Amino acid sequence: MRDMRWVDTERCASRAPCPGVCFTSSLRCYRPIMRGDSFVLKIRTVSLLLTPLVLCSPVGGARGSTGPRSDKPDAAQQEEYRLLSVRGTVWRVFPSGRVERLSLPGADDKRWAGDIDKGTTAPVPSPDQRYVAYARALDVWLYDLAADSARRLTSMALPGNDTTAATFVWITGWSPTGERLLVYLDHEEVEDPESYRPNLAVQAADYGYYSCDVPLARCSRVTLPGSFQTWLPSGEYLLSTDEPVPTERRLIRYDARTGKALPLSSGSGWFLQIDVARNADRALTSVMRGSGGNASTQVLALDLNSGSLTPVTNVGSLGEYQWAQYSPSANRVAYLRRVGREQGTIVVDGRPVYRCESLQGSCRAHWINEQVLAVEEIVIVLRQALVRSQTLRLTVLDVGTGQVRAVDTLGVDLPAGRR
């Protein structure tokens, strides 16, 4: 497995987006290059701050925790919690601030990757919190929390070698009920931009999206007339059109049973980070419009029936508003606001509730219940403009009182030579 190396600069917002995922804090784009069951991450420098997925270099084991954790959940524990997938690992987070790490049998959590349109190889909990979909030996497996056991969902992956590209499966998205999972069959990069090896041959396979019936563990090929955004409560797909200029895309709803695709909204833009309310026919989305110095970002509420778009924030600069998320009741909204190179702020219902610590690190809020947020952030320490360390931190706070209930260090990543 080769070390990570820098590759040529590329803008993710260009007509040909980078073949990977933008890391918002360090302005990098990661691509997976695989051999057998392991991922090797290739990096491209990028300049886009707004992205629907975040990929970071692997984080080491948990250190310096302020709260207890366990490899397996306590079956007798009935306390309310939410499952959070944070940088390749899954945690049960309790309103009190206590966290527990889940152990996923055979999980490929050492290195993971993501693609803006196709999905991720990081674990993804189901909306009903019953399952966790995760990568194992290039396929997708399901961990059942109640049964404390795992089973294989897909059997489509094929290992690669020095001349043949590996075939693997992305985790694309859960249906609202957790009964279906959309995945994407793909192959690793064929060309090596650094020319360390010859081009790889692509194995014969029916590449593309598959809709999987979770109870029956059956997957069937589905062709989507657009880029997947999320599932709708109706069972339809929410897609965006595939205009070559991302800021000119429109939203459509597609029923795979009838093959009908209908426009959902007349508004255009680059729709990112869509969060569908759990118990209401509406969603939140960050929308990027314009280009160059005129590029802007705004959070909008989307009515899933009428297609109307209602502003949640003002129009901001590129990347100013990100990661908008409904509370469980959909009565409250939290999002990140970051202006330029300033520290970001977590805002709830228009009111700042938390100041992110790092100028460079990413920062994102997750609702645990109606009153409690967990803020995931990477705190980056620089020395002479070089990364000295990256600390993955989870802060649990009461949004009503502003009281911090716990601060937990989930991992520390040190550059090579400093471990």
C-alpha positions as CSV (number, residue, x, y, z in Angstrom):
1,M,0.0,0.0,0.0
2,R,1.6,3.2,-1.1
3,D,1.8,6.4,1.0
4,M,-0.6,9.3,0.2
5,R,0.8,11.7,-2.3
6,W,-0.3,15.1,-3.6
7,V,-1.8,15.2,-7.1
8,D,-2.6,18.1,-9.4
9,T,-4.9,21.0,-8.4
10,E,-8.5,20.8,-9.5
11,R,-11.7,22.7,-8.7
12,C,-14.6,20.6,-7.5
13,A,-17.0,23.3,-8.8
14,S,-15.8,23.0,-12.4
15,R,-17.7,21.3,-15.2
16,A,-15.9,18.1,-14.4
17,P,-15.9,17.7,-10.6
18,C,-13.0,16.0,-8.9
19,P,-13.4,12.2,-8.8
20,G,-13.7,12.1,-5.1
21,V,-14.8,14.1,-2.1
22,C,-13.9,17.6,-0.9
23,F,-12.6,17.9,2.6
24,T,-13.8,21.4,3.5
25,S,-11.2,22.4,6.1
26,S,-8.0,21.5,4.3
27,L,-9.4,22.2,0.8
28,R,-8.5,18.7,-0.4
29,C,-10.2,16.1,-2.5
30,Y,-9.8,12.4,-1.8
31,R,-10.0,9.6,-4.3
32,P,-10.0,5.9,-3.4
33,I,-7.5,3.6,-5.1
34,M,-7.9,0.1,-4.0
35,R,-6.1,-3.2,-3.8
36,G,-8.0,-6.3,-2.5
37,D,-10.0,-5.2,0.6
38,S,-8.0,-2.1,1.4
39,F,-8.4,1.5,0.3
40,V,-5.4,3.8,-0.6
41,L,-6.4,7.4,-0.6
42,K,-5.1,9.8,-3.3
43,I,-5.5,13.5,-2.7
44,R,-6.2,16.5,-4.9
45,T,-6.0,20.1,-3.7
46,V,-9.3,21.8,-4.4
47,S,-10.8,25.2,-3.7
48,L,-14.5,24.5,-3.0
49,L,-15.7,25.0,0.5
50,L,-19.2,23.6,0.1
51,T,-19.7,19.8,-0.3
52,P,-22.3,17.3,0.6
53,L,-19.9,14.7,1.9
54,V,-16.7,15.1,3.9
55,L,-13.7,12.7,3.8
56,C,-10.7,13.0,6.1
57,S,-7.6,11.1,6.7
58,P,-8.0,8.2,9.1
59,V,-8.3,9.0,12.7
60,G,-6.4,7.0,15.3
61,G,-7.9,5.2,18.3
62,A,-9.9,7.1,20.9
63,R,-7.8,9.0,23.4
64,G,-8.5,11.5,26.2
65,S,-12.2,10.7,26.5
66,T,-14.2,12.5,29.1
67,G,-17.0,9.9,29.0
68,P,-17.2,6.1,29.0
69,R,-17.4,4.0,25.9
70,S,-17.8,0.4,25.0
71,D,-17.2,-1.8,22.0
72,K,-20.8,-3.2,22.1
73,P,-24.0,-1.5,23.1
74,D,-25.6,-2.5,26.4
75,A,-28.8,-4.3,25.5
76,A,-30.3,-3.4,28.8
77,Q,-29.7,0.3,28.3
78,Q,-33.0,2.0,27.5
79,E,-31.8,5.6,27.6
80,E,-32.5,7.7,24.6
81,Y,-29.7,8.0,22.1
82,R,-28.8,8.7,18.5
83,L,-26.4,6.9,16.2
84,L,-23.8,9.1,14.6
85,S,-21.3,8.1,11.9
86,V,-18.2,10.2,12.5
87,R,-15.2,9.9,10.2
88,G,-15.6,6.1,9.6
89,T,-16.8,5.0,13.0
90,V,-20.3,4.8,14.6
91,W,-21.1,6.1,18.1
92,R,-24.2,6.0,20.3
93,V,-24.5,9.5,21.6
94,F,-26.7,10.2,24.7
95,P,-28.2,13.5,25.7
96,S,-26.2,13.4,28.9
97,G,-23.0,13.5,26.8
98,R,-22.0,9.9,27.2
99,V,-20.8,8.2,24.0
100,E,-20.3,4.5,23.2
101,R,-18.5,3.2,20.1
102,L,-20.1,0.4,18.2
103,S,-18.0,-2.5,17.0
104,L,-18.9,-3.5,13.4
105,P,-17.7,-7.0,12.6
106,G,-15.1,-7.0,9.9
107,A,-15.6,-3.3,9.1
108,D,-13.2,-1.6,6.7
109,D,-12.9,1.4,9.0
110,K,-9.2,2.0,8.7
111,R,-9.5,3.9,5.5
112,W,-12.7,5.0,3.8
113,A,-13.8,7.2,0.9
114,G,-16.8,9.0,-0.6
115,D,-18.1,10.3,-3.9
116,I,-20.5,13.2,-4.3
117,D,-22.9,11.4,-6.5
118,K,-22.4,7.7,-5.6
119,G,-22.1,7.6,-1.9
120,T,-19.6,6.6,0.8
121,T,-17.8,3.5,2.2
122,A,-18.1,4.9,5.7
123,P,-20.9,3.3,7.8
124,V,-24.4,4.8,7.5
125,P,-27.1,4.2,10.2
126,S,-30.6,3.6,9.1
127,P,-33.2,6.3,9.9
128,D,-35.0,4.0,12.4
129,Q,-31.6,3.4,14.1
130,R,-32.1,-0.4,13.7
131,Y,-29.2,-1.0,11.3
132,V,-25.9,0.3,10.3
133,A,-24.8,-0.3,6.7
134,Y,-21.0,-0.6,6.4
135,A,-18.3,-1.6,4.0
136,R,-16.7,-5.1,4.4
137,A,-14.5,-6.8,1.9
138,L,-15.7,-4.3,-0.8
139,D,-19.3,-5.2,-0.4
140,V,-22.1,-3.8,1.9
141,W,-23.0,-5.5,5.2
142,L,-25.7,-4.7,7.7
143,Y,-25.2,-4.6,11.5
144,D,-28.4,-5.3,13.4
145,L,-28.2,-3.4,16.8
146,A,-31.0,-5.4,18.5
147,A,-29.5,-8.8,17.5
148,D,-25.9,-7.6,17.8
149,S,-25.0,-9.4,14.6
150,A,-24.1,-8.6,11.0
151,R,-25.2,-10.1,7.7
152,R,-24.1,-9.5,4.1
153,L,-26.4,-7.4,1.9
154,T,-24.6,-7.3,-1.4
155,S,-22.4,-9.9,-3.2
156,M,-21.3,-7.9,-6.2
157,A,-17.7,-6.9,-5.4
158,L,-14.6,-8.4,-7.0
159,P,-11.0,-7.9,-5.8
160,G,-8.5,-6.4,-8.1
161,N,-4.8,-7.1,-8.8
162,D,-1.8,-5.3,-10.5
163,T,-3.5,-5.4,-13.9
164,T,-7.3,-5.4,-13.0
165,A,-9.4,-2.7,-11.3
166,A,-11.3,-3.9,-8.2
167,T,-15.1,-3.7,-8.2
168,F,-16.7,-2.3,-5.0
169,V,-20.0,-1.0,-3.6
170,W,-20.8,2.5,-2.4
171,I,-23.5,3.1,0.3
172,T,-25.7,5.7,-1.4
173,G,-28.7,6.2,0.9
174,W,-31.4,4.7,3.1
175,S,-35.1,4.9,2.4
176,P,-37.0,6.8,5.2
177,T,-38.4,3.6,6.6
178,G,-35.1,1.8,6.6
179,E,-36.6,-1.0,4.5
180,R,-34.5,-0.3,1.4
181,L,-31.0,0.8,0.8
182,L,-29.6,2.3,-2.4
183,V,-26.1,1.3,-3.3
184,Y,-23.8,1.9,-6.3
185,L,-21.6,-0.7,-8.0
186,D,-18.4,0.9,-9.2
187,H,-14.7,0.2,-10.0
188,E,-11.6,1.8,-8.7
189,E,-9.7,4.4,-10.7
190,V,-8.3,2.9,-13.9
191,E,-5.6,5.6,-14.6
192,D,-2.8,6.5,-12.2
193,P,-2.3,10.3,-12.6
194,E,1.2,9.9,-11.1
195,S,2.1,7.2,-13.7
196,Y,3.5,4.8,-11.1
197,R,1.6,1.9,-12.8
198,P,0.0,1.1,-16.2
199,N,-3.7,1.6,-16.6
200,L,-5.9,-1.1,-15.1
201,A,-8.4,-3.3,-17.0
202,V,-12.1,-2.9,-16.0
203,Q,-13.9,-6.1,-15.0
204,A,-17.2,-6.9,-16.7
205,A,-20.1,-5.9,-14.5
206,D,-23.4,-4.1,-14.6
207,Y,-22.2,-0.9,-12.9
208,G,-24.6,1.6,-11.5
209,Y,-27.3,2.0,-8.8
210,Y,-29.0,-1.0,-7.1
211,S,-32.1,-0.8,-4.8
212,C,-31.8,-3.4,-2.0
213,D,-34.7,-4.9,-0.1
214,V,-33.2,-5.1,3.4
215,P,-35.4,-7.8,5.0
216,L,-35.0,-10.1,2.0
217,A,-31.3,-9.1,1.2
218,R,-32.1,-8.8,-2.5
219,C,-30.8,-6.0,-4.8
220,S,-32.1,-5.1,-8.2
221,R,-30.6,-2.7,-10.8
222,V,-32.3,0.7,-11.0
223,T,-31.5,3.4,-13.6
224,L,-32.0,6.9,-12.3
225,P,-32.6,9.8,-14.8
226,G,-30.5,12.2,-12.7
227,S,-28.1,12.5,-9.7
228,F,-29.4,10.9,-6.5
229,Q,-30.1,13.3,-3.7
230,T,-32.3,11.4,-1.2
231,W,-35.3,9.1,-0.8
232,L,-38.7,10.8,-0.3
233,P,-41.3,9.6,2.2
234,S,-43.5,8.4,-0.7
235,G,-40.8,5.9,-1.7
236,E,-39.8,8.0,-4.7
237,Y,-36.3,9.3,-5.4
238,L,-35.4,12.9,-5.2
239,L,-32.9,13.6,-8.0
240,S,-31.2,16.6,-9.6
241,T,-30.9,17.0,-13.3
242,D,-27.4,16.4,-14.8
243,E,-26.7,19.8,-16.4
244,P,-22.9,20.1,-16.9
245,V,-22.9,23.4,-14.9
246,P,-23.9,22.3,-11.4
247,T,-25.5,25.7,-10.5
248,E,-28.1,25.2,-13.3
249,R,-29.5,21.9,-12.0
250,R,-33.2,21.4,-11.1
251,L,-34.9,19.0,-8.7
252,I,-37.1,16.1,-10.0
253,R,-38.9,13.3,-8.3
254,Y,-38.7,9.9,-9.8
255,D,-41.0,6.9,-9.3
256,A,-39.0,3.7,-10.2
257,R,-42.2,1.6,-10.2
258,T,-43.9,3.7,-13.0
259,G,-40.8,5.2,-14.6
260,K,-42.2,8.7,-14.3
261,A,-40.0,11.7,-13.6
262,L,-41.7,14.9,-12.7
263,P,-40.2,18.4,-11.9
264,L,-40.4,19.2,-8.2
265,S,-39.2,22.7,-8.2
266,S,-38.8,25.5,-10.8
267,G,-35.8,26.9,-9.0
268,S,-32.3,26.1,-10.2
269,G,-29.0,25.8,-8.4
270,W,-26.6,23.3,-7.0
271,F,-28.6,21.5,-4.4
272,L,-26.4,20.0,-1.6
273,Q,-26.7,18.5,1.8
274,I,-30.4,17.7,1.6
275,D,-32.0,16.7,5.0
276,V,-35.6,15.4,4.9
277,A,-37.8,15.9,7.9
278,R,-38.6,12.7,9.7
279,N,-42.3,13.4,10.2
280,A,-43.1,16.1,7.7
281,D,-43.2,16.5,3.9
282,R,-40.4,19.1,3.7
283,A,-36.6,19.2,3.5
284,L,-33.7,21.5,4.0
285,T,-31.0,22.1,1.4
286,S,-28.0,24.3,0.9
287,V,-28.1,25.8,-2.6
288,M,-25.1,27.2,-4.4
289,R,-25.8,29.7,-7.2
290,G,-23.6,31.9,-9.4
291,S,-19.9,31.5,-10.1
292,G,-16.5,33.1,-9.4
293,G,-16.8,36.2,-7.3
294,N,-20.6,36.1,-7.6
295,A,-21.0,32.6,-6.1
296,S,-23.5,32.5,-3.2
297,T,-24.9,30.0,-0.8
298,Q,-28.3,29.9,1.0
299,V,-30.2,27.4,3.1
300,L,-33.8,26.9,1.8
301,A,-36.7,24.8,3.0
302,L,-38.2,22.7,0.2
303,D,-41.9,21.7,0.3
304,L,-41.9,18.1,-1.0
305,N,-45.5,18.4,-2.3
306,S,-45.6,21.7,-4.0
307,G,-41.9,22.1,-4.7
308,S,-41.9,25.6,-3.3
309,L,-38.6,26.9,-1.8
310,T,-38.6,29.1,1.3
311,P,-35.5,31.0,2.5
312,V,-34.2,29.8,5.9
313,T,-31.1,32.0,5.8
314,N,-30.0,35.1,4.0
315,V,-28.0,34.8,0.8
316,G,-24.4,34.3,1.9
317,S,-21.0,34.0,0.3
318,L,-19.7,30.7,-1.1
319,G,-19.8,28.1,1.6
320,E,-21.2,30.5,4.3
321,Y,-24.2,28.4,5.2
322,Q,-23.8,24.6,5.4
323,W,-25.1,21.4,7.0
324,A,-28.7,22.5,7.8
325,Q,-30.6,19.9,9.7
326,Y,-34.1,19.5,11.2
327,S,-34.6,18.6,14.8
328,P,-36.6,15.3,15.3
329,S,-39.9,17.2,15.3
330,A,-38.8,19.3,12.3
331,N,-39.8,22.4,14.4
332,R,-36.2,23.6,14.8
333,V,-33.3,24.1,12.4
334,A,-29.6,24.0,13.1
335,Y,-26.8,24.9,10.6
336,L,-23.2,26.0,10.3
337,R,-22.3,29.5,9.4
338,R,-18.7,30.3,8.4
339,V,-17.7,33.7,6.9
340,G,-14.5,33.5,5.0
341,R,-11.6,32.2,7.1
342,E,-13.3,33.0,10.4
343,Q,-14.3,30.4,13.0
344,G,-17.6,28.8,12.2
345,T,-20.7,29.2,14.4
346,I,-23.5,26.7,14.9
347,V,-26.8,28.5,14.6
348,V,-30.2,27.2,15.9
349,D,-33.4,29.0,14.8
350,G,-31.3,32.0,13.8
351,R,-29.5,32.2,17.2
352,P,-25.8,31.4,17.6
353,V,-25.3,28.6,20.2
354,Y,-21.8,27.3,19.7
355,R,-18.5,28.8,18.4
356,C,-16.4,26.2,16.5
357,E,-12.8,26.1,17.9
358,S,-10.6,25.7,14.8
359,L,-10.2,28.2,12.0
360,Q,-9.3,25.4,9.6
361,G,-11.2,22.4,10.8
362,S,-14.6,21.2,9.8
363,C,-17.6,21.7,12.2
364,R,-21.1,20.1,12.0
365,A,-24.1,19.8,14.3
366,H,-26.3,16.7,14.8
367,W,-29.6,16.7,16.7
368,I,-29.7,14.1,19.6
369,N,-33.2,15.3,20.7
370,E,-35.2,18.5,20.6
371,Q,-33.0,20.2,23.1
372,V,-29.5,18.6,22.7
373,L,-27.0,18.9,19.9
374,A,-23.8,17.1,19.3
375,V,-21.2,19.1,17.4
376,E,-18.6,17.2,15.5
377,E,-15.4,19.1,14.6
378,I,-11.8,18.6,13.7
379,V,-9.5,20.8,15.5
380,I,-6.3,21.3,13.5
381,V,-3.0,22.5,15.0
382,L,-0.6,24.1,12.6
383,R,3.1,24.8,13.0
384,Q,4.8,26.8,10.3
385,A,1.8,26.4,8.0
386,L,2.0,22.6,8.3
387,V,-0.5,20.3,10.0
388,R,0.9,19.2,13.3
389,S,-2.2,17.3,14.5
390,Q,-5.9,16.8,13.9
391,T,-8.2,16.1,16.8
392,L,-11.7,14.8,16.3
393,R,-13.9,16.2,19.0
394,L,-17.6,15.8,19.9
395,T,-19.2,18.5,22.0
396,V,-22.7,17.8,23.5
397,L,-24.6,20.9,24.5
398,D,-28.1,22.0,25.6
399,V,-29.2,24.5,22.9
400,G,-31.7,26.2,25.3
401,T,-29.2,27.1,28.1
402,G,-26.0,26.9,26.1
403,Q,-24.6,24.5,28.7
404,V,-21.9,22.1,27.5
405,R,-22.7,18.7,28.9
406,A,-19.6,16.9,27.7
407,V,-16.6,17.2,25.4
408,D,-15.2,13.9,24.1
409,T,-12.1,13.4,22.1
410,L,-12.9,10.6,19.6
411,G,-9.4,10.4,18.0
412,V,-6.2,12.1,17.3
413,D,-4.4,11.9,13.9
414,L,-0.7,12.9,13.7
415,P,1.2,13.4,10.5
416,A,3.8,10.8,9.5
417,G,6.9,10.9,11.6
418,R,5.0,12.3,14.7
419,R,3.2,9.2,15.8
